[in-house]
Amino acid sequence: MVAEVDGDSPVVVPDPRRRRPGRGAWLHPDPACLRLAERRRAFPRALRVRGSLDTSAVHEHFGAEQPQQAAQDRTDAGSVPRQATEGKQVDPS
């Protein structure tokens, strides 16, 4: 991921080939990791950018839902299933 200035505000864009100029940050290609990074405000810290960053391009790249959309879907669908909120998933092998 790399921060680029798009108009007035900086935008986080995916850089899978690692060719874009500027300071980069690594992120697992997992929508859950993306949501966690946003919740922890990791992008501005890792990319050394002040203020909030637009992560819509990263969501699009990962095929993840936008945070507002995910919250809306959970509200519409009811509560999160209990098993989805408990502990880590363990590989059976």
Rosetta constraint file for C-alpha pairs under 8 A:
AtomPair CA 1 CA 12 HARMONIC 6.30 0.50
AtomPair CA 1 CA 13 HARMONIC 5.54 0.50
AtomPair CA 1 CA 14 HARMONIC 4.51 0.50
AtomPair CA 1 CA 15 HARMONIC 5.28 0.50
AtomPair CA 1 CA 16 HARMONIC 7.75 0.50
AtomPair CA 1 CA 24 HARMONIC 5.42 0.50
AtomPair CA 1 CA 25 HARMONIC 5.09 0.50
AtomPair CA 1 CA 26 HARMONIC 6.25 0.50
AtomPair CA 1 CA 27 HARMONIC 7.32 0.50
AtomPair CA 1 CA 58 HARMONIC 7.96 0.50
AtomPair CA 2 CA 12 HARMONIC 5.60 0.50
AtomPair CA 2 CA 13 HARMONIC 5.48 0.50
AtomPair CA 2 CA 14 HARMONIC 6.45 0.50
AtomPair CA 2 CA 15 HARMONIC 6.51 0.50
AtomPair CA 2 CA 20 HARMONIC 7.17 0.50
AtomPair CA 2 CA 21 HARMONIC 7.85 0.50
AtomPair CA 2 CA 22 HARMONIC 6.63 0.50
AtomPair CA 2 CA 23 HARMONIC 6.25 0.50
AtomPair CA 2 CA 24 HARMONIC 4.71 0.50
AtomPair CA 2 CA 25 HARMONIC 6.53 0.50
AtomPair CA 2 CA 47 HARMONIC 7.12 0.50
AtomPair CA 3 CA 10 HARMONIC 6.17 0.50
AtomPair CA 3 CA 11 HARMONIC 5.48 0.50
AtomPair CA 3 CA 12 HARMONIC 4.51 0.50
AtomPair CA 3 CA 13 HARMONIC 6.29 0.50
AtomPair CA 3 CA 22 HARMONIC 7.34 0.50
AtomPair CA 3 CA 23 HARMONIC 7.42 0.50
AtomPair CA 3 CA 24 HARMONIC 7.46 0.50
AtomPair CA 3 CA 47 HARMONIC 6.59 0.50
AtomPair CA 3 CA 49 HARMONIC 7.82 0.50
AtomPair CA 4 CA 10 HARMONIC 5.43 0.50
AtomPair CA 4 CA 11 HARMONIC 5.25 0.50
AtomPair CA 4 CA 12 HARMONIC 6.34 0.50
AtomPair CA 4 CA 13 HARMONIC 7.08 0.50
AtomPair CA 5 CA 9 HARMONIC 5.97 0.50
AtomPair CA 5 CA 10 HARMONIC 4.20 0.50
AtomPair CA 5 CA 11 HARMONIC 6.01 0.50
AtomPair CA 6 CA 10 HARMONIC 5.76 0.50
AtomPair CA 6 CA 11 HARMONIC 6.29 0.50
AtomPair CA 9 CA 53 HARMONIC 7.11 0.50
AtomPair CA 9 CA 54 HARMONIC 7.70 0.50
AtomPair CA 10 CA 49 HARMONIC 7.95 0.50
AtomPair CA 10 CA 52 HARMONIC 7.86 0.50
AtomPair CA 10 CA 53 HARMONIC 5.57 0.50
AtomPair CA 10 CA 54 HARMONIC 6.69 0.50
AtomPair CA 11 CA 53 HARMONIC 5.36 0.50
AtomPair CA 11 CA 54 HARMONIC 4.66 0.50
AtomPair CA 11 CA 55 HARMONIC 6.32 0.50
AtomPair CA 11 CA 57 HARMONIC 7.92 0.50
AtomPair CA 12 CA 43 HARMONIC 7.85 0.50
AtomPair CA 12 CA 53 HARMONIC 6.35 0.50
AtomPair CA 12 CA 54 HARMONIC 6.00 0.50
AtomPair CA 12 CA 55 HARMONIC 5.26 0.50
AtomPair CA 12 CA 56 HARMONIC 7.86 0.50
AtomPair CA 12 CA 57 HARMONIC 6.87 0.50
AtomPair CA 12 CA 58 HARMONIC 6.77 0.50
AtomPair CA 13 CA 55 HARMONIC 7.21 0.50
AtomPair CA 13 CA 57 HARMONIC 5.59 0.50
AtomPair CA 13 CA 58 HARMONIC 5.79 0.50
AtomPair CA 14 CA 57 HARMONIC 7.10 0.50
AtomPair CA 14 CA 58 HARMONIC 5.72 0.50
AtomPair CA 14 CA 61 HARMONIC 7.02 0.50
AtomPair CA 15 CA 19 HARMONIC 6.82 0.50
AtomPair CA 15 CA 20 HARMONIC 6.52 0.50
AtomPair CA 23 CA 47 HARMONIC 5.84 0.50
AtomPair CA 23 CA 48 HARMONIC 7.94 0.50
AtomPair CA 24 CA 46 HARMONIC 7.81 0.50
AtomPair CA 24 CA 47 HARMONIC 6.27 0.50
AtomPair CA 25 CA 43 HARMONIC 7.70 0.50
AtomPair CA 25 CA 46 HARMONIC 6.19 0.50
AtomPair CA 25 CA 47 HARMONIC 6.48 0.50
AtomPair CA 27 CA 33 HARMONIC 7.10 0.50
AtomPair CA 27 CA 34 HARMONIC 7.22 0.50
AtomPair CA 28 CA 33 HARMONIC 6.26 0.50
AtomPair CA 28 CA 34 HARMONIC 7.73 0.50
AtomPair CA 29 CA 33 HARMONIC 7.53 0.50
AtomPair CA 29 CA 34 HARMONIC 7.97 0.50
AtomPair CA 29 CA 62 HARMONIC 6.54 0.50
AtomPair CA 30 CA 34 HARMONIC 6.52 0.50
AtomPair CA 30 CA 62 HARMONIC 6.95 0.50
AtomPair CA 31 CA 35 HARMONIC 6.26 0.50
AtomPair CA 31 CA 59 HARMONIC 7.56 0.50
AtomPair CA 31 CA 62 HARMONIC 6.33 0.50
AtomPair CA 31 CA 63 HARMONIC 7.56 0.50
AtomPair CA 31 CA 64 HARMONIC 5.32 0.50
AtomPair CA 31 CA 65 HARMONIC 7.98 0.50
AtomPair CA 32 CA 36 HARMONIC 6.21 0.50
AtomPair CA 33 CA 37 HARMONIC 6.08 0.50
AtomPair CA 34 CA 38 HARMONIC 6.26 0.50
AtomPair CA 34 CA 59 HARMONIC 7.79 0.50
AtomPair CA 35 CA 39 HARMONIC 6.13 0.50
AtomPair CA 35 CA 67 HARMONIC 7.23 0.50
AtomPair CA 36 CA 40 HARMONIC 6.14 0.50
AtomPair CA 37 CA 41 HARMONIC 5.95 0.50
AtomPair CA 37 CA 42 HARMONIC 5.08 0.50
AtomPair CA 37 CA 43 HARMONIC 6.81 0.50
AtomPair CA 38 CA 42 HARMONIC 6.28 0.50
AtomPair CA 38 CA 43 HARMONIC 7.04 0.50
AtomPair CA 41 CA 45 HARMONIC 7.06 0.50
AtomPair CA 42 CA 46 HARMONIC 5.89 0.50
AtomPair CA 43 CA 47 HARMONIC 5.81 0.50
AtomPair CA 43 CA 48 HARMONIC 7.96 0.50
AtomPair CA 43 CA 53 HARMONIC 7.36 0.50
AtomPair CA 44 CA 48 HARMONIC 5.50 0.50
AtomPair CA 44 CA 49 HARMONIC 4.79 0.50
AtomPair CA 44 CA 50 HARMONIC 6.18 0.50
AtomPair CA 44 CA 51 HARMONIC 6.85 0.50
AtomPair CA 44 CA 52 HARMONIC 6.65 0.50
AtomPair CA 44 CA 53 HARMONIC 6.77 0.50
AtomPair CA 45 CA 49 HARMONIC 6.67 0.50
AtomPair CA 55 CA 59 HARMONIC 6.40 0.50
AtomPair CA 56 CA 60 HARMONIC 6.15 0.50
AtomPair CA 56 CA 66 HARMONIC 7.06 0.50
AtomPair CA 57 CA 61 HARMONIC 6.12 0.50
AtomPair CA 58 CA 62 HARMONIC 6.19 0.50
AtomPair CA 59 CA 63 HARMONIC 5.79 0.50
AtomPair CA 59 CA 64 HARMONIC 4.87 0.50
AtomPair CA 59 CA 65 HARMONIC 6.43 0.50
AtomPair CA 59 CA 66 HARMONIC 6.44 0.50
AtomPair CA 60 CA 64 HARMONIC 6.38 0.50
AtomPair CA 65 CA 69 HARMONIC 6.16 0.50
AtomPair CA 65 CA 70 HARMONIC 5.84 0.50
AtomPair CA 66 CA 70 HARMONIC 6.15 0.50
AtomPair CA 67 CA 71 HARMONIC 6.24 0.50
AtomPair CA 68 CA 72 HARMONIC 6.18 0.50
AtomPair CA 69 CA 73 HARMONIC 6.13 0.50
AtomPair CA 70 CA 74 HARMONIC 6.25 0.50
AtomPair CA 71 CA 75 HARMONIC 6.26 0.50
AtomPair CA 72 CA 76 HARMONIC 6.16 0.50
AtomPair CA 73 CA 77 HARMONIC 5.95 0.50
AtomPair CA 74 CA 78 HARMONIC 5.84 0.50
AtomPair CA 74 CA 79 HARMONIC 6.37 0.50
AtomPair CA 74 CA 80 HARMONIC 6.78 0.50
AtomPair CA 75 CA 79 HARMONIC 6.97 0.50
AtomPair CA 80 CA 84 HARMONIC 6.95 0.50
AtomPair CA 80 CA 85 HARMONIC 7.37 0.50
AtomPair CA 81 CA 85 HARMONIC 7.06 0.50
AtomPair CA 82 CA 86 HARMONIC 6.68 0.50
